[in-house]
Amino acid sequence: MIAVEVKGRDPKCVWEIVGIYRAPNEDIRSVERLAARTDYSGNCTKRSIIGGDLNLPYADWNVNVECIGGGHAFINRLVWENVFMQVVNTTIRGDALLDVYLVWPESLLNCCSIVQGISDQCGVLLEVEWEEKYWRPQEERLVPVYHKANVVGLQTFLQDRFAIWASDGRCVEENDQRQNIILESIETFIPHKNKGKCWTEFYKYVKRHKSSRENIPAIKDVNERLITDAVEKANSLNCY
């Protein structure tokens, strides 16, 4: 099992690993197979290559060095031809478990801090596809108002539904069915706090007129009736 923890730089979205390719690592042919996949044109929005335990000094990836081996040269060509960049500029021994993080473009990745299950005796090449995942606004939670429940209707509904359920010979332990009945009864006979019922706009209205030392004008309903009750005023201003 290989786990990679990745943090993106864009605070508006996170990067989710949607596909991982792990080639056999018996010889340089694994690198060749990986290079052949760089023309992949799937639905992913970003792509990266992560290599681990290849026993390559990081200088081999960014500068020309003498006595470079065939494997080093092939991987360098893979990097340069596909516009990948090395984002690790520290030593590759000690606490660093990976030799190389190849990212296109470099700005996609902030850090790759956890890599588990990689042996120092076994090279690893991972092709990773990234998919942009935007944060979704949290849906407002409905709050039941239990003290306003229609108790008689709720009891009658539950008795009838469970009686029908029992007559069909169904097992009472069918949890999903039982939950559906209960949820339906709550939705039908127990009201919820209405969305937007707050005093925010009313307070803003009063504060705005007080700060300008203006008299608060009378609030009227659609029938031009003068509203005097404070709660009714708030309801009117909040468009209840």
TAGICOR-V504320 format. One record per residue. N is the residue number from 0. PSI is psi in whole degrees, 0 to 359 (none if undefined). NEAR is the number of other ideal C-beta (glycine too) atoms within 10 Angstrom. Layout:
[[N,PSI,NEAR] [N,PSI,NEAR]]
//
This chain:
[[0,128,4] [1,120,14] [2,131,9] [3,122,18] [4,122,10] [5,136,21] [6,127,11] [7,161,19] [8,340,11] [9,116,12] [10,347,7] [11,350,8] [12,165,13] [13,160,15] [14,126,21] [15,130,12] [16,117,14] [17,350,14] [18,140,13] [19,133,12] [20,122,14] [21,111,12] [22,156,17] [23,143,9] [24,31,16] [25,333,9] [26,188,10] [27,343,13] [28,333,11] [29,323,16] [30,322,19] [31,318,12] [32,322,14] [33,319,19] [34,326,18] [35,341,9] [36,1,12] [37,349,15] [38,17,7] [39,134,12] [40,52,5] [41,198,10] [42,3,7] [43,152,14] [44,334,13] [45,154,16] [46,151,20] [47,161,23] [48,131,23] [49,126,22] [50,139,23] [51,144,24] [52,41,20] [53,359,18] [54,44,12] [55,129,19] [56,144,12] [57,338,17] [58,333,12] [59,339,21] [60,339,22] [61,341,13] [62,160,7] [63,133,8] [64,155,12] [65,159,4] [66,36,5] [67,135,13] [68,170,11] [69,318,8] [70,319,16] [71,315,17] [72,319,11] [73,317,14] [74,322,26] [75,317,17] [76,321,11] [77,320,19] [78,308,21] [79,317,12] [80,336,10] [81,15,14] [82,34,10] [83,157,22] [84,148,17] [85,126,18] [86,9,17] [87,115,16] [88,25,9] [89,175,9] [90,153,10] [91,4,18] [92,176,11] [93,236,7] [94,345,6] [95,115,14] [96,336,18] [97,146,18] [98,326,22] [99,141,23] [100,114,24] [101,121,25] [102,141,23] [103,116,17] [104,175,11] [105,327,13] [106,351,12] [107,329,19] [108,134,22] [109,313,13] [110,154,12] [111,94,19] [112,341,10] [113,120,11] [114,112,19] [115,152,10] [116,15,11] [117,118,15] [118,148,9] [119,346,10] [120,1,7] [121,117,11] [122,150,21] [123,133,21] [124,124,24] [125,131,21] [126,122,20] [127,133,21] [128,135,18] [129,144,21] [130,129,16] [131,133,14] [132,110,13] [133,150,8] [134,136,9] [135,139,6] [136,140,5] [137,131,6] [138,143,6] [139,131,9] [140,131,7] [141,129,12] [142,114,10] [143,141,13] [144,87,11] [145,327,10] [146,350,7] [147,16,12] [148,150,15] [149,88,14] [150,316,11] [151,313,9] [152,322,13] [153,314,15] [154,316,12] [155,316,13] [156,313,16] [157,318,15] [158,315,10] [159,315,10] [160,318,17] [161,330,14] [162,318,10] [163,319,11] [164,316,16] [165,323,11] [166,337,8] [167,357,7] [168,20,6] [169,150,12] [170,133,10] [171,342,10] [172,3,7] [173,93,11] [174,319,9] [175,315,7] [176,318,14] [177,318,16] [178,321,10] [179,320,12] [180,315,16] [181,316,13] [182,321,10] [183,321,13] [184,320,19] [185,317,16] [186,327,12] [187,320,12] [188,355,18] [189,116,17] [190,161,17] [191,157,13] [192,129,14] [193,145,13] [194,141,8] [195,1,11] [196,83,10] [197,172,12] [198,9,16] [199,306,11] [200,325,14] [201,316,18] [202,319,12] [203,320,11] [204,312,18] [205,316,15] [206,321,10] [207,318,11] [208,327,13] [209,318,11] [210,329,8] [211,3,8] [212,35,6] [213,150,9] [214,137,8] [215,118,11] [216,156,8] [217,143,9] [218,127,17] [219,156,11] [220,187,11] [221,338,6] [222,15,5] [223,22,6] [224,135,9] [225,128,8] [226,123,16] [227,333,9] [228,134,10] [229,317,10] [230,319,11] [231,325,13] [232,314,18] [233,319,21] [234,319,17] [235,317,17] [236,330,18] [237,8,16] [238,50,7] [239,none,11]]
//
